[in-house]
Amino acid sequence: MIERLKGFFHDVKIEAKKVNYPSKDELIGSTWVVITTVIISSLFLGIIDLSLAKIIKLLVR
């Protein structure tokens, strides 16, 4: 059991060395893309939610 666990962590270490980590500039650029996408999506969904709420309110009356 211990040998299998050691083998697993050894394999994890080898695979972690193969990972291509982004540079600081790439990371900052990707972060801005994510933040912008979340803001646009939330505004879009908020507008849809308010519109549907008003339509349902009109139908209920």
PDB file of N, CA, C and O in Angstrom:
ATOM      1  N   MET A   1       0.827  -1.196   0.000  1.00  0.00           N
ATOM      2  CA  MET A   1       0.000   0.000   0.000  1.00  0.00           C
ATOM      3  C   MET A   1       0.867   1.253   0.000  1.00  0.00           C
ATOM      4  O   MET A   1       0.623   2.182  -0.771  1.00  0.00           O
ATOM      5  N   ILE A   2       1.881   1.280   0.866  1.00  0.00           N
ATOM      6  CA  ILE A   2       2.766   2.449   0.952  1.00  0.00           C
ATOM      7  C   ILE A   2       3.538   2.619  -0.356  1.00  0.00           C
ATOM      8  O   ILE A   2       3.752   3.744  -0.810  1.00  0.00           O
ATOM      9  N   GLU A   3       3.952   1.513  -0.960  1.00  0.00           N
ATOM     10  CA  GLU A   3       4.708   1.585  -2.220  1.00  0.00           C
ATOM     11  C   GLU A   3       3.834   2.143  -3.343  1.00  0.00           C
ATOM     12  O   GLU A   3       4.314   2.907  -4.181  1.00  0.00           O
ATOM     13  N   ARG A   4       2.581   1.773  -3.363  1.00  0.00           N
ATOM     14  CA  ARG A   4       1.657   2.304  -4.382  1.00  0.00           C
ATOM     15  C   ARG A   4       1.463   3.800  -4.190  1.00  0.00           C
ATOM     16  O   ARG A   4       1.400   4.555  -5.161  1.00  0.00           O
ATOM     17  N   LEU A   5       1.370   4.228  -2.929  1.00  0.00           N
ATOM     18  CA  LEU A   5       1.202   5.640  -2.623  1.00  0.00           C
ATOM     19  C   LEU A   5       2.449   6.430  -3.027  1.00  0.00           C
ATOM     20  O   LEU A   5       2.339   7.520  -3.589  1.00  0.00           O
ATOM     21  N   LYS A   6       3.627   5.887  -2.744  1.00  0.00           N
ATOM     22  CA  LYS A   6       4.879   6.533  -3.151  1.00  0.00           C
ATOM     23  C   LYS A   6       4.955   6.624  -4.676  1.00  0.00           C
ATOM     24  O   LYS A   6       5.377   7.644  -5.222  1.00  0.00           O
ATOM     25  N   GLY A   7       4.551   5.566  -5.353  1.00  0.00           N
ATOM     26  CA  GLY A   7       4.549   5.564  -6.813  1.00  0.00           C
ATOM     27  C   GLY A   7       3.607   6.609  -7.380  1.00  0.00           C
ATOM     28  O   GLY A   7       3.914   7.279  -8.366  1.00  0.00           O
ATOM     29  N   PHE A   8       2.455   6.735  -6.739  1.00  0.00           N
ATOM     30  CA  PHE A   8       1.482   7.729  -7.190  1.00  0.00           C
ATOM     31  C   PHE A   8       2.056   9.134  -7.090  1.00  0.00           C
ATOM     32  O   PHE A   8       1.984   9.904  -8.047  1.00  0.00           O
ATOM     33  N   PHE A   9       2.628   9.472  -5.935  1.00  0.00           N
ATOM     34  CA  PHE A   9       3.179  10.810  -5.761  1.00  0.00           C
ATOM     35  C   PHE A   9       4.394  11.051  -6.645  1.00  0.00           C
ATOM     36  O   PHE A   9       4.647  12.181  -7.063  1.00  0.00           O
ATOM     37  N   HIS A  10       5.129  10.016  -6.926  1.00  0.00           N
ATOM     38  CA  HIS A  10       6.252  10.135  -7.861  1.00  0.00           C
ATOM     39  C   HIS A  10       5.731  10.479  -9.259  1.00  0.00           C
ATOM     40  O   HIS A  10       6.283  11.345  -9.936  1.00  0.00           O
ATOM     41  N   ASP A  11       4.674   9.800  -9.681  1.00  0.00           N
ATOM     42  CA  ASP A  11       4.067  10.084 -10.992  1.00  0.00           C
ATOM     43  C   ASP A  11       3.481  11.493 -11.038  1.00  0.00           C
ATOM     44  O   ASP A  11       3.569  12.170 -12.063  1.00  0.00           O
ATOM     45  N   VAL A  12       2.885  11.935  -9.932  1.00  0.00           N
ATOM     46  CA  VAL A  12       2.330  13.286  -9.874  1.00  0.00           C
ATOM     47  C   VAL A  12       3.438  14.314 -10.033  1.00  0.00           C
ATOM     48  O   VAL A  12       3.267  15.313 -10.733  1.00  0.00           O
ATOM     49  N   LYS A  13       4.565  14.075  -9.393  1.00  0.00           N
ATOM     50  CA  LYS A  13       5.704  14.993  -9.486  1.00  0.00           C
ATOM     51  C   LYS A  13       6.217  15.078 -10.920  1.00  0.00           C
ATOM     52  O   LYS A  13       6.529  16.164 -11.408  1.00  0.00           O
ATOM     53  N   ILE A  14       6.304  13.942 -11.589  1.00  0.00           N
ATOM     54  CA  ILE A  14       6.774  13.914 -12.979  1.00  0.00           C
ATOM     55  C   ILE A  14       5.799  14.669 -13.881  1.00  0.00           C
ATOM     56  O   ILE A  14       6.222  15.457 -14.728  1.00  0.00           O
ATOM     57  N   GLU A  15       4.512  14.435 -13.707  1.00  0.00           N
ATOM     58  CA  GLU A  15       3.508  15.110 -14.535  1.00  0.00           C
ATOM     59  C   GLU A  15       3.467  16.610 -14.259  1.00  0.00           C
ATOM     60  O   GLU A  15       3.245  17.396 -15.180  1.00  0.00           O
ATOM     61  N   ALA A  16       3.677  17.021 -13.012  1.00  0.00           N
ATOM     62  CA  ALA A  16       3.657  18.442 -12.665  1.00  0.00           C
ATOM     63  C   ALA A  16       4.799  19.193 -13.352  1.00  0.00           C
ATOM     64  O   ALA A  16       4.671  20.380 -13.653  1.00  0.00           O
ATOM     65  N   LYS A  17       5.898  18.512 -13.596  1.00  0.00           N
ATOM     66  CA  LYS A  17       7.021  19.143 -14.292  1.00  0.00           C
ATOM     67  C   LYS A  17       6.710  19.383 -15.766  1.00  0.00           C
ATOM     68  O   LYS A  17       7.339  20.233 -16.395  1.00  0.00           O
ATOM     69  N   LYS A  18       5.751  18.650 -16.323  1.00  0.00           N
ATOM     70  CA  LYS A  18       5.387  18.790 -17.730  1.00  0.00           C
ATOM     71  C   LYS A  18       4.404  19.939 -17.980  1.00  0.00           C
ATOM     72  O   LYS A  18       4.184  20.334 -19.125  1.00  0.00           O
ATOM     73  N   VAL A  19       3.819  20.466 -16.915  1.00  0.00           N
ATOM     74  CA  VAL A  19       2.796  21.509 -17.047  1.00  0.00           C
ATOM     75  C   VAL A  19       3.441  22.799 -17.534  1.00  0.00           C
ATOM     76  O   VAL A  19       4.507  23.194 -17.063  1.00  0.00           O
ATOM     77  N   ASN A  20       2.778  23.446 -18.480  1.00  0.00           N
ATOM     78  CA  ASN A  20       3.240  24.720 -19.015  1.00  0.00           C
ATOM     79  C   ASN A  20       2.450  25.829 -18.324  1.00  0.00           C
ATOM     80  O   ASN A  20       1.309  26.107 -18.695  1.00  0.00           O
ATOM     81  N   TYR A  21       3.052  26.458 -17.325  1.00  0.00           N
ATOM     82  CA  TYR A  21       2.383  27.497 -16.559  1.00  0.00           C
ATOM     83  C   TYR A  21       2.407  28.813 -17.320  1.00  0.00           C
ATOM     84  O   TYR A  21       3.407  29.124 -17.967  1.00  0.00           O
ATOM     85  N   PRO A  22       1.321  29.605 -17.262  1.00  0.00           N
ATOM     86  CA  PRO A  22       1.282  30.875 -18.002  1.00  0.00           C
ATOM     87  C   PRO A  22       2.196  31.913 -17.357  1.00  0.00           C
ATOM     88  O   PRO A  22       2.500  31.849 -16.166  1.00  0.00           O
ATOM     89  N   SER A  23       2.622  32.871 -18.177  1.00  0.00           N
ATOM     90  CA  SER A  23       3.424  33.970 -17.643  1.00  0.00           C
ATOM     91  C   SER A  23       2.495  34.933 -16.904  1.00  0.00           C
ATOM     92  O   SER A  23       1.272  34.802 -16.952  1.00  0.00           O
ATOM     93  N   LYS A  24       3.099  35.892 -16.226  1.00  0.00           N
ATOM     94  CA  LYS A  24       2.309  36.858 -15.462  1.00  0.00           C
ATOM     95  C   LYS A  24       1.392  37.653 -16.386  1.00  0.00           C
ATOM     96  O   LYS A  24       0.226  37.874 -16.061  1.00  0.00           O
ATOM     97  N   ASP A  25       1.910  38.085 -17.538  1.00  0.00           N
ATOM     98  CA  ASP A  25       1.098  38.860 -18.484  1.00  0.00           C
ATOM     99  C   ASP A  25      -0.062  38.037 -19.035  1.00  0.00           C
ATOM    100  O   ASP A  25      -1.172  38.550 -19.172  1.00  0.00           O
ATOM    101  N   GLU A  26       0.182  36.770 -19.350  1.00  0.00           N
ATOM    102  CA  GLU A  26      -0.889  35.897 -19.843  1.00  0.00           C
ATOM    103  C   GLU A  26      -1.951  35.685 -18.770  1.00  0.00           C
ATOM    104  O   GLU A  26      -3.146  35.660 -19.064  1.00  0.00           O
ATOM    105  N   LEU A  27      -1.508  35.534 -17.534  1.00  0.00           N
ATOM    106  CA  LEU A  27      -2.440  35.320 -16.425  1.00  0.00           C
ATOM    107  C   LEU A  27      -3.315  36.545 -16.198  1.00  0.00           C
ATOM    108  O   LEU A  27      -4.521  36.420 -15.986  1.00  0.00           O
ATOM    109  N   ILE A  28      -2.709  37.726 -16.244  1.00  0.00           N
ATOM    110  CA  ILE A  28      -3.473  38.964 -16.067  1.00  0.00           C
ATOM    111  C   ILE A  28      -4.465  39.138 -17.217  1.00  0.00           C
ATOM    112  O   ILE A  28      -5.614  39.517 -16.992  1.00  0.00           O
ATOM    113  N   GLY A  29      -4.028  38.866 -18.445  1.00  0.00           N
ATOM    114  CA  GLY A  29      -4.928  38.969 -19.603  1.00  0.00           C
ATOM    115  C   GLY A  29      -6.098  38.015 -19.500  1.00  0.00           C
ATOM    116  O   GLY A  29      -7.236  38.391 -19.779  1.00  0.00           O
ATOM    117  N   SER A  30      -5.828  36.791 -19.104  1.00  0.00           N
ATOM    118  CA  SER A  30      -6.895  35.796 -18.958  1.00  0.00           C
ATOM    119  C   SER A  30      -7.866  36.185 -17.847  1.00  0.00           C
ATOM    120  O   SER A  30      -9.073  35.969 -17.963  1.00  0.00           O
ATOM    121  N   THR A  31      -7.336  36.754 -16.779  1.00  0.00           N
ATOM    122  CA  THR A  31      -8.187  37.186 -15.668  1.00  0.00           C
ATOM    123  C   THR A  31      -9.140  38.287 -16.116  1.00  0.00           C
ATOM    124  O   THR A  31     -10.317  38.272 -15.755  1.00  0.00           O
ATOM    125  N   TRP A  32      -8.644  39.240 -16.898  1.00  0.00           N
ATOM    126  CA  TRP A  32      -9.517  40.310 -17.399  1.00  0.00           C
ATOM    127  C   TRP A  32     -10.593  39.760 -18.329  1.00  0.00           C
ATOM    128  O   TRP A  32     -11.726  40.241 -18.324  1.00  0.00           O
ATOM    129  N   VAL A  33     -10.245  38.764 -19.118  1.00  0.00           N
ATOM    130  CA  VAL A  33     -11.245  38.143 -19.997  1.00  0.00           C
ATOM    131  C   VAL A  33     -12.349  37.496 -19.162  1.00  0.00           C
ATOM    132  O   VAL A  33     -13.531  37.639 -19.473  1.00  0.00           O
ATOM    133  N   VAL A  34     -11.967  36.795 -18.120  1.00  0.00           N
ATOM    134  CA  VAL A  34     -12.952  36.134 -17.256  1.00  0.00           C
ATOM    135  C   VAL A  34     -13.831  37.162 -16.548  1.00  0.00           C
ATOM    136  O   VAL A  34     -15.051  37.010 -16.506  1.00  0.00           O
ATOM    137  N   ILE A  35     -13.218  38.206 -15.992  1.00  0.00           N
ATOM    138  CA  ILE A  35     -13.986  39.236 -15.289  1.00  0.00           C
ATOM    139  C   ILE A  35     -14.969  39.922 -16.239  1.00  0.00           C
ATOM    140  O   ILE A  35     -16.130  40.130 -15.887  1.00  0.00           O
ATOM    141  N   THR A  36     -14.512  40.272 -17.432  1.00  0.00           N
ATOM    142  CA  THR A  36     -15.372  40.922 -18.420  1.00  0.00           C
ATOM    143  C   THR A  36     -16.527  40.007 -18.827  1.00  0.00           C
ATOM    144  O   THR A  36     -17.672  40.450 -18.923  1.00  0.00           O
ATOM    145  N   THR A  37     -16.224  38.743 -19.063  1.00  0.00           N
ATOM    146  CA  THR A  37     -17.264  37.780 -19.453  1.00  0.00           C
ATOM    147  C   THR A  37     -18.305  37.616 -18.349  1.00  0.00           C
ATOM    148  O   THR A  37     -19.501  37.545 -18.636  1.00  0.00           O
ATOM    149  N   VAL A  38     -17.874  37.554 -17.111  1.00  0.00           N
ATOM    150  CA  VAL A  38     -18.810  37.405 -15.990  1.00  0.00           C
ATOM    151  C   VAL A  38     -19.700  38.638 -15.871  1.00  0.00           C
ATOM    152  O   VAL A  38     -20.903  38.509 -15.643  1.00  0.00           O
ATOM    153  N   ILE A  39     -19.129  39.823 -16.020  1.00  0.00           N
ATOM    154  CA  ILE A  39     -19.921  41.053 -15.916  1.00  0.00           C
ATOM    155  C   ILE A  39     -20.953  41.125 -17.039  1.00  0.00           C
ATOM    156  O   ILE A  39     -22.118  41.433 -16.789  1.00  0.00           O
ATOM    157  N   ILE A  40     -20.537  40.845 -18.265  1.00  0.00           N
ATOM    158  CA  ILE A  40     -21.469  40.885 -19.396  1.00  0.00           C
ATOM    159  C   ILE A  40     -22.572  39.843 -19.232  1.00  0.00           C
ATOM    160  O   ILE A  40     -23.744  40.135 -19.474  1.00  0.00           O
ATOM    161  N   SER A  41     -22.205  38.638 -18.824  1.00  0.00           N
ATOM    162  CA  SER A  41     -23.198  37.572 -18.630  1.00  0.00           C
ATOM    163  C   SER A  41     -24.188  37.932 -17.530  1.00  0.00           C
ATOM    164  O   SER A  41     -25.390  37.710 -17.675  1.00  0.00           O
ATOM    165  N   SER A  42     -23.684  38.490 -16.427  1.00  0.00           N
ATOM    166  CA  SER A  42     -24.584  38.826 -15.323  1.00  0.00           C
ATOM    167  C   SER A  42     -25.525  39.963 -15.707  1.00  0.00           C
ATOM    168  O   SER A  42     -26.696  39.952 -15.327  1.00  0.00           O
ATOM    169  N   LEU A  43     -25.025  40.943 -16.456  1.00  0.00           N
ATOM    170  CA  LEU A  43     -25.916  42.015 -16.929  1.00  0.00           C
ATOM    171  C   LEU A  43     -26.985  41.461 -17.860  1.00  0.00           C
ATOM    172  O   LEU A  43     -28.156  41.821 -17.743  1.00  0.00           O
ATOM    173  N   PHE A  44     -26.595  40.596 -18.776  1.00  0.00           N
ATOM    174  CA  PHE A  44     -27.549  39.992 -19.713  1.00  0.00           C
ATOM    175  C   PHE A  44     -28.604  39.188 -18.956  1.00  0.00           C
ATOM    176  O   PHE A  44     -29.800  39.345 -19.202  1.00  0.00           O
ATOM    177  N   LEU A  45     -28.166  38.332 -18.041  1.00  0.00           N
ATOM    178  CA  LEU A  45     -29.124  37.517 -17.288  1.00  0.00           C
ATOM    179  C   LEU A  45     -30.004  38.368 -16.381  1.00  0.00           C
ATOM    180  O   LEU A  45     -31.175  38.044 -16.180  1.00  0.00           O
ATOM    181  N   GLY A  46     -29.458  39.456 -15.827  1.00  0.00           N
ATOM    182  CA  GLY A  46     -30.258  40.360 -15.002  1.00  0.00           C
ATOM    183  C   GLY A  46     -31.351  41.025 -15.804  1.00  0.00           C
ATOM    184  O   GLY A  46     -32.485  41.136 -15.339  1.00  0.00           O
ATOM    185  N   ILE A  47     -31.022  41.470 -17.010  1.00  0.00           N
ATOM    186  CA  ILE A  47     -32.026  42.095 -17.883  1.00  0.00           C
ATOM    187  C   ILE A  47     -33.116  41.087 -18.258  1.00  0.00           C
ATOM    188  O   ILE A  47     -34.303  41.412 -18.233  1.00  0.00           O
ATOM    189  N   ILE A  48     -32.710  39.878 -18.602  1.00  0.00           N
ATOM    190  CA  ILE A  48     -33.681  38.824 -18.936  1.00  0.00           C
ATOM    191  C   ILE A  48     -34.578  38.530 -17.738  1.00  0.00           C
ATOM    192  O   ILE A  48     -35.790  38.379 -17.894  1.00  0.00           O
ATOM    193  N   ASP A  49     -33.992  38.447 -16.543  1.00  0.00           N
ATOM    194  CA  ASP A  49     -34.754  38.152 -15.334  1.00  0.00           C
ATOM    195  C   ASP A  49     -35.777  39.248 -15.047  1.00  0.00           C
ATOM    196  O   ASP A  49     -36.935  38.956 -14.751  1.00  0.00           O
ATOM    197  N   LEU A  50     -35.354  40.496 -15.133  1.00  0.00           N
ATOM    198  CA  LEU A  50     -36.292  41.597 -14.895  1.00  0.00           C
ATOM    199  C   LEU A  50     -37.409  41.616 -15.935  1.00  0.00           C
ATOM    200  O   LEU A  50     -38.571  41.854 -15.604  1.00  0.00           O
ATOM    201  N   SER A  51     -37.052  41.365 -17.186  1.00  0.00           N
ATOM    202  CA  SER A  51     -38.060  41.347 -18.255  1.00  0.00           C
ATOM    203  C   SER A  51     -39.085  40.243 -18.027  1.00  0.00           C
ATOM    204  O   SER A  51     -40.290  40.474 -18.126  1.00  0.00           O
ATOM    205  N   LEU A  52     -38.606  39.058 -17.725  1.00  0.00           N
ATOM    206  CA  LEU A  52     -39.532  37.944 -17.489  1.00  0.00           C
ATOM    207  C   LEU A  52     -40.387  38.177 -16.253  1.00  0.00           C
ATOM    208  O   LEU A  52     -41.558  37.799 -16.229  1.00  0.00           O
ATOM    209  N   ALA A  53     -39.814  38.794 -15.229  1.00  0.00           N
ATOM    210  CA  ALA A  53     -40.589  39.084 -14.014  1.00  0.00           C
ATOM    211  C   ALA A  53     -41.718  40.054 -14.328  1.00  0.00           C
ATOM    212  O   ALA A  53     -42.835  39.882 -13.841  1.00  0.00           O
ATOM    213  N   LYS A  54     -41.438  41.077 -15.141  1.00  0.00           N
ATOM    214  CA  LYS A  54     -42.487  42.030 -15.512  1.00  0.00           C
ATOM    215  C   LYS A  54     -43.563  41.378 -16.370  1.00  0.00           C
ATOM    216  O   LYS A  54     -44.749  41.660 -16.202  1.00  0.00           O
ATOM    217  N   ILE A  55     -43.154  40.511 -17.287  1.00  0.00           N
ATOM    218  CA  ILE A  55     -44.131  39.814 -18.144  1.00  0.00           C
ATOM    219  C   ILE A  55     -45.023  38.922 -17.301  1.00  0.00           C
ATOM    220  O   ILE A  55     -46.238  38.907 -17.495  1.00  0.00           O
ATOM    221  N   ILE A  56     -44.452  38.187 -16.381  1.00  0.00           N
ATOM    222  CA  ILE A  56     -45.258  37.299 -15.517  1.00  0.00           C
ATOM    223  C   ILE A  56     -46.176  38.128 -14.632  1.00  0.00           C
ATOM    224  O   ILE A  56     -47.323  37.745 -14.406  1.00  0.00           O
ATOM    225  N   LYS A  57     -45.690  39.254 -14.130  1.00  0.00           N
ATOM    226  CA  LYS A  57     -46.514  40.124 -13.297  1.00  0.00           C
ATOM    227  C   LYS A  57     -47.730  40.641 -14.089  1.00  0.00           C
ATOM    228  O   LYS A  57     -48.833  40.731 -13.551  1.00  0.00           O
ATOM    229  N   LEU A  58     -47.519  40.975 -15.354  1.00  0.00           N
ATOM    230  CA  LEU A  58     -48.624  41.428 -16.198  1.00  0.00           C
ATOM    231  C   LEU A  58     -49.604  40.291 -16.472  1.00  0.00           C
ATOM    232  O   LEU A  58     -50.814  40.517 -16.497  1.00  0.00           O
ATOM    233  N   LEU A  59     -49.109  39.086 -16.676  1.00  0.00           N
ATOM    234  CA  LEU A  59     -49.991  37.942 -16.960  1.00  0.00           C
ATOM    235  C   LEU A  59     -50.796  37.533 -15.738  1.00  0.00           C
ATOM    236  O   LEU A  59     -51.926  37.066 -15.884  1.00  0.00           O
ATOM    237  N   VAL A  60     -50.261  37.691 -14.558  1.00  0.00           N
ATOM    238  CA  VAL A  60     -50.957  37.283 -13.336  1.00  0.00           C
ATOM    239  C   VAL A  60     -52.106  38.227 -13.025  1.00  0.00           C
ATOM    240  O   VAL A  60     -53.139  37.796 -12.514  1.00  0.00           O
ATOM    241  N   ARG A  61     -51.944  39.484 -13.319  1.00  0.00           N
ATOM    242  CA  ARG A  61     -53.007  40.471 -13.030  1.00  0.00           C
ATOM    243  C   ARG A  61     -54.190  40.304 -13.893  1.00  0.00           C
ATOM    244  O   ARG A  61     -55.157  41.055 -13.767  1.00  0.00           O
TER     245      ARG A  61
END
